[in-house]
């Protein structure tokens, strides 16, 4: 990645009276070296992790941040909802211990909901990096552990009443001090989670990832020095901020609003939850206002304020520099208004096991607000859920407990210039992948009858919505199934005359009868002979269906995307 104009990158303002010269070539080398370090950390994590949610699904992110929590670099392919949000974990550790009590060899662990705002499975490990006895920054890794104790196995349970039922809460604890393990804390964790061999293996993988980052930063500082390293990072932030603000200026000034809703909070299935957003564009700054968002709820779909900021960042990054690296400068031009006590800023001890369920709909709604201002850029709504399921029980051959977690893709909305993507994860999940069913059948006592595209699920339009997915699974012994979805009552909407996509659905067939299950359910007992089918939503269509190209209609029919030759749903 090259700067916009190397000749413009001459100096870095350090204050009203001090200007330090910065070599633009060195800045560019350090920019690329930081990206390479973050990406290598990512590779190490994937190659050493124990659970499929990390090495197959890639539910993690790695980042390099300074002691103020400002992002220097982040790996490519990380979850968008983890954009530049590892800094809050580091800030908390600095607050708890003080900079003077942080030393080389320390390793910190945190998942506390008031800090990270996410479900407790998302564990953050971070380590300090020192150069010439000076603390320069931290290496941080967030990864999804398959279990953290509590009342649920796998993903967050819709049955939890507060966060204390959801598992271990850890606030910036030193699990290594000066390179020595804190065996008492590690033993406490081991004795309170269901799969310690997996989760503690993932912990070691996260530490190895951080150590790799430390080695790469040491190489940078050995060559250029700590001062040049820090000054270059400041320049990189300023460069990114400048380009971001140019992108914001391209959006017409104005106040844009939109609304939608969620099906329920997982506990009261009769009450929908309003989602309202306001986007304010003035010159080179964009504000996303969540003041009218619904209040926090008794159910488990709340998230903390730092988790709630994620939706705003994802939308902003997609609107400004979707193809550029992530750093602190990426978000200086973004302002977020998020009062406490909202669905996206819940107060303790609200349950947050399903913290991310609302975010795809919030994203869709932000883009819906901006559709009149950016008709050539904004797509129709996408599948609007996180698409996960958990299957767990005791393996009949080994007698060991297991949990199978996976992600299922769906359809994205039709775009102003092409059809929506099919079988893709939500906008919040980025490059997350599903675990191949062959691996699931290899590791778990499951038989998959079907994993295929779902015909007629994409909304019709000049550009069709993407196609959802059908997954059908049979158990080989008694087991339990949990699934958390939404947008069943609020289908993926079309734009400019495009039609809605089909919604998510879960079916169970037993005793010769088929039953539709709620969108959110936990610990459903399924026996051999029963069949569970997961259906994911299609995307909304874009534009008048009558304007769709005849060749595209024929292709849709031949490929099985639609069951009628005229392109209309069957």
N, C-alpha and C positions, 0 to 999 in steps of 0.2 A: 504494500500500500504506500503510495507516494503522497507527499504533501500537495496541497492545491497549487502552491507557488513557492518554490524554495527561496526565491529572491525576497519574498515578503517576510521570511522567518529570520529576522536579524537579531533581535534582542528580546530579553525577558525583563519586564518591569518588576523589580523586587521591592519597590517602595517609592515614596515621593522623591528621594534623593539618591537612590542607588539603581544603576542599570548594569546588568551583567551580560556580557557577550555570550552568545550560545552558537556553536557551530551547527548549522542546519543539517549537515551530513551526519554528524554524531547523533543529533536528535532522531533522525530517521533510522539509524542503526539501532538505537535503543528502543524505539517504537517497535521495530520488528523483533528485536530480541525479547521484549516483554511478551509479545504475542506468542512467540515460539515457546517461551517458558511456560506460559499458561496452558498451551496446547500439549506440551510434553507432560505436564502434571496430569492432564486429563487422560492421556494414554496410560500412564503408570497406574492411575486409579482403576481404569477399566481392566487392565491386565492382572491386577492383584486382588480385586474385590471378590467377595464370596457369593453375593446374591444377584440374581438375574435382573433385579430392578436397577442395578448399577451397570453390570457388564453387558447386558443385552438391551434393556429398555433405555438406559442412559439417563436415569432420573437423578441428576447431580449437576453441580457446577463448581468450578474452581476460579479463584480470583486472587489478585495481588492488590492489597489496599494499604494505605498509610495509617499512622496511629490515630488520625482523625476520622478514619472510616471512609476516606475518599478512594475511589476505585482507580487503580493504575492500569490494570488490564484484566481481561476475563477470557476464558477459553471460548473458542468457536464451537457452536453446537450445543451450548448450555440451554437449559429451559428458559424461555423468555420471562417467565414469572420469577426467575431468580436474577433478573437484570440489576446489576449494581446494588444488590441488597445484602451483601455479606459484611459491609462496613459496620452495620449496627451491632453485629456480634463482636467485632473487634472493639468498637467504642465501649461496649459494656464491660469487656475485660479490663480495659484501661481504667474505667470508672471503679470497678470492684477492687483491683489490685494496686492501681497507680503505676505510672511509668517506671518509677524507681524500683518496683518489685517485680518487674518482668525481665527475665534473663535468658541468655542463650540456652537451648535445650528444653525450654518450657513448651508444653503442649496443652492447649485449652480445649474444652468440650462444652458446647452449649446447644440447647434446643428450646430454651425457655420461651413460652408464648408471648410474654410481655416484651421480649426483646425481638424475637424473630417473627412473631405474628403468624406462625404456620403450624401445621400439625406436628406432633411431637416426633414422628418418624424421621423428620428432616433434621438430622444431626450435623452440626457444624464443628469441624476441627480446625484450629488455626495455630500457627507458630510464629514467633517473632524472627525477624532477620536483622542481624547486627553487622555493621561494617566499621572496623576500627573503633570498636566499643560504643558505637552510636546506633541506636535503634532507628532503622530506616523505614521499615514497613513490616507487613505481616503476609504470610501465605495462608489462604483459607480455602477449605473444601466443605461443601454441603453435599451430603448423600443420603438417600432414602434407605434407612434400616428397615428390614422386614418386620421388626417387632421392637416395641419399647415398653412392654408390659401393659398394664391396664386391662380394661374389660373387653377388648376386641383383639382378634387375631387378624393381621393384615391391615387394610385401610381403616380409616376412621369409621366407627360404628354409629349409626343413626340412633342408637339406644342410649348413648351417654347423656348424662344430665349436667355435668360440669367437667372442666378440664382435668380434675383430679382422677376421674375415672378413665382417662385416656392414656395414662402411662407415666413414666418417669419424666420429671421436669428438672433440667440441669441448667444452672446459670453460671456460665464461664468458670468452670472448675478446672484447676490444674490437674490433669491426669498424669503429666510428667512435670517434674520440677528439676531444673538443672540437669536434664537428661535421665533422671531416675524416675521409674514408674511409681505412681501413687497406688500401691497394691490394694489398700483398703477401699478406695473409691472404685477401682476396677472390679473388685470382688462384689461390691454392693450392686454395681450394674449387672454383673453376670448372674447374680442370684435373683434378679427381678425382671428378667426378660425371658421369653419362651425359647428363643433360638440363640443362645450366647455364642455358640461356635461360629454362627454366621455374622452376627452383629459385631462381635469383637474382632473377627477377621476383617470386616469392612473398616473398623476403626484403624486397624494396622495399615490397611490400604490407604486410608486418608492421610495417615501420618507419613507414609512413604511418598505420597504425592507432594505433601508439603516439603519434605526433605529434598525432593527433586527440584522444586522451585527455589529452595535456598541455594542449592549448588549452582543453578543457572544465574541467579542474581549475584552470587559471589564472583562468577566469571565476568559479569558485566562491570562490577565495581573494581575488580582487579585491573581491568583494562582502562577504565575511564575515571574511576574515583567516585566516591559517594556524592560529592557536591555536584559534579556534572550529571550524575544519574538523577538526582532530585531536581536540578534545574531543567533537565530535558523533559522530565515528566510534567513539570509546570507548563512548558511550551506545548507539549502534546495536548494537554487539557485546553489551553487557549486556542490552539488550532481547531480542535474538534468543536469547541463552542462557537467559533466564528462560522464554520460551515453549517452547523445546526441552525443558527439564527438566520442564515440566508434561506434555509429551507422553510423556516417558520414565516418569513416575510412573503413567501410565495402563496401562503394561505390567505384568502381575503379576510380582512379585519371584520369582526362581528361577534355576536353572542349566539351560540347554537345550542339547541336543547333537543333531547329525545328521551323516550321512556320505553320500558318493557317490564317484564316481571319474571320471577322465579315461581316454580310450581308450589313449593312448600319448603319448610325447614327440616323435614324428616321426622317431625314429631306430630305436628298438627297438619294432617294431609288435606285439610279443607280450606286452608288459608294461603292465598298467593302473596308474594312479597314484591312490592313495587321497586323497580330499579329506575332511578332518574338521574340524569347527568346534564351538566351545563359545561360547554366548552367556550372559553373566551379567548379570542385571538386579537392581540394588540401589538402591532409593529413586529418586533422580533421575540415576543414572549407569548407562550400559550399556557392558559390556566385551565385545569380540569377541576370542576367544583362538584363535590359529592354531598353538599349540604342537604339535599333533598332525598338522599338515599334512605331506605328504610332503616329503622332502628335495629339493634342487635336482637336476636331471637333466642327462644329457649332451646331450639335444636342445634345440631352440630355443625352448621354451615357458616358460622361466624369466622372471621379472621381478625388478627390484630392489625394495628395501623400500619406497621411496616410491611405486612403481607398485603394489606389493601392498596398500598402505594404501587404494588406490582402492576396492576391493571393499567394505571396511568402511564407508567414507564413503557410498558409494552406498546400501547397505542402511540405514544409520542415517538418512540424509536422507529416504529413502522412508518410513521408519517414524515419523518425527517431523514434519518440516515440508516435505512435498514441493512445496507450492505457494508457499512463501515464498522470498525472495531468498537468495543464498548469501553468507555472510561468516564471519569467524573465529568468531563466536558460535554458528554452526550446529553446531560440532563440539567445543565445550568439554566437553560431557557424555559424549563418546565416548572410551573407552580401548581401545587395540589392543595385544594381546600378539603379537609377531611375532619370534621368535628368528631370528638370522642363519642363512644356509645352507639355508633352506627354498625351496620352489618359488616362493613369493611374496617372497623376500628373498635371492635368489641372490648368491653372492660372485663377484667378478670372477675369471676372464674368461669366465664362463658365457655362452653365446649367449642372446640375448633377442629375436630377431627376431619371434617369435610371442608376445610378452609378454602380450598381452591374451586369448589363447585360453582360458585357464583361468578368467578372471574371471566370465563368465556362469554357469558351473557353481558357482563359489564363492558367488555371490549366491543362486542357487537353493537351495543347501545351507543358507545362513544363514536364509533364509525358512522352509525346511523345519523347521529346529530350532525356530523360533518358532510354527509352525502350531498346536501344542496350546495355547499360551498365547493366541493371537489367531486363533481359528477363523473369526471374522467378517471378517478382514482379509487373511489370507494366501492367495494363489492357488496353483494347481498349477504345476508346473515349466513353463518356456517353452523355446523352441527351443535355447537353451543354447550358441550359438556366435556368432562375430562375422560370419560370412556373407560374407566377402570373396573375390574372385578377382582374378587379374592375367593379362592376355593381352598378349604383347609380341612384337615382331619388327621387321622393316624394311619400311616401306611400299613396295609394288611400283611405285607411280607417282612418288613424290617421292624415293625412296632414303633417306629419313630414318628413324632409329629412332623407335619409339613404344612407349608402354606404356599400356594401358587398364586402369584399376582401378575396381572397383565394389563395392557392398555389396548383398546380397540379404536381404530380410526373411523372416520365418517366423512361426510361431504362438506366441502367448503362452498361458499356462495359463488354464483356466477359473477364474472368480472366485466368491466366495461369493454373488454377486448377479447375475452376468451371464456371457456367453460371453467367452472370451479374444479379444484382438485378432488379426486375421489380417494376414499380409504385413507385419509390423512388425519393425523391427530389435531387437536384444537390449536388455535393461535397461541394459547398459553403454553403449549408444550414443545413447540419448535421442532427440533430434530429427534425427539423421543421416538422410540421404535417399539413395536410389539414383539414379544418373545415368540419365536416360531413355534407352531403347534407341535412340530416334531420333537422339539426339546421338552415341551411340557409333557408329552406322552412318554418321553424317555425317563423323566425324573419323577413323575407323579402318576398315581393310578387313575388315569383319565383316558377317555376315548373321544376324539373329536370327529364328529360325522361331517362337519361342514365348516369351511372358512372361506367365504365367497362374497362377491359384491352383491348388494341388495337391489334388484331391479326396481325401477319406477320410484326410487326414493329421492332422486334429485328433482328440484322444482323446475318446471318448464320455463323457458324464456328464450330471448334471442341468443343468450348464452346460458346454457343449462347449468343448474346447480350440480355440484359433485355428488357421487353416488356413495351411499352408506355401505355398511358391512353386515353380514349375517354370520354368526358363530354359533355352532350347535355342539354341545358337549354332553357326554354320558359318563356318569360315575361308575367305577368298578367296585365300589364299596360304599358304605354309608359315609357321607361327608357333609360339609356345610358350605353354603354359598352366600356371599355378600356382594351387592352392587349398588352404586350411588350414581344416579343420573338426574337430569333435569330437562327442561324445555320440552316436556311432553304436552303441556297445555299452551305453550308459547312456541309454535313451530318456527323454524328458520325462515324468516320473511324474505320476500323478493323485493327488488327495487325496480322502479320505472316500468311497472306492469308485469314483472316476473312473478311466478307463482311460488307458493310456499313449498319447502321440502318436507318429506315425511319425518316424523318424530322418532325419538328413541323408544324402545320397547323391550321388555323382558318377558319371555313366555316359559312356562313349565308344563310338560306333558307327563301325566302320571295316571295310572289306572284307566288309560284310554281316553282321558279328557285333557283338554288344553286350557290353561288358566293364565290370564295376564297378571303379572306381579306389579306392585307399586314401583315407582321410579327409584325409591331408596328403601332398601331392606337389608337386614343383617342376620347372619346365623340361620339361614333357611336350611333345614334338613332335607337332603336329597338322597334318594336310595337307588341302588342298581335297578335298571329298568326305566327309571325316570329320565327325561331329557330336558335340559335347560337351553334355551335359545336366546342369545343376545342380539338385538337388532339396533344398529346405530342410525342416526338421522342423516338425511341428505341435506345438501345446501339449497338455499333459495335461488330462484332464477333471476336473471338480470335482463330487463327489457321485454318487449312484447313477444310472446311465443310465436305469433304469426309471422314475425320477421326472421325466424330462424332459417338458416341456409338449408336447402333441400338435401345437399350432400351430407351435412351434419346429421340431419334427421335419419337418413338411411344408415349412416355409420352407427348411430345410437342403437338402432334396431338390430343390426347385424351383430354388434358386440354384446347384445343382451342388456344394455343399460335401460331400455324401455321395452315393454311387451307389445306395443302397437307401432305399426310402421309410420304413422303420422306423428310419432313422438309424444303423444299424450299418455299419461299414466294408465296402466292396465287396471 
